[in-house]
Amino acid sequence: MAEKRKYKKRFCKYCESKIDYIDYKDTASLKFSLSERYKIMPRRLTGNCKRHQDMVTVSIKQARAAALVPYTVTRKAVVTNPFENLK
């Protein structure tokens, strides 16, 4: 028999709020899909659907190219709250 899940099923917050396009200039909404070291978090952690996760990935990459979001944070320069600069 299959084991039951031990975690709560996550739902896509973009589907719930009926968002059609994720803008790369809106760094406040992108920070929920980034880890503390500015890595893109996977779908299983964020709960996004495939369509919105692809949009989030593209918009984060565009924001990185436009220097709105840093690429990575080094281990030596660890910041206590990395998202306070994103406004």
Number of C-alpha atoms within 10 A of each C-alpha: 3 4 5 6 7 6 6 6 8 13 12 17 14 17 13 8 8 9 10 11 11 18 16 22 15 15 18 11 15 20 19 13 21 19 13 18 16 17 14 19 17 14 16 10 9 17 18 20 16 11 12 20 21 13 16 22 19 15 20 29 18 16 20 15 12 12 10 18 22 16 15 11 14 9 8 6 7 11 13 8 8 14 18 8 9 14 10
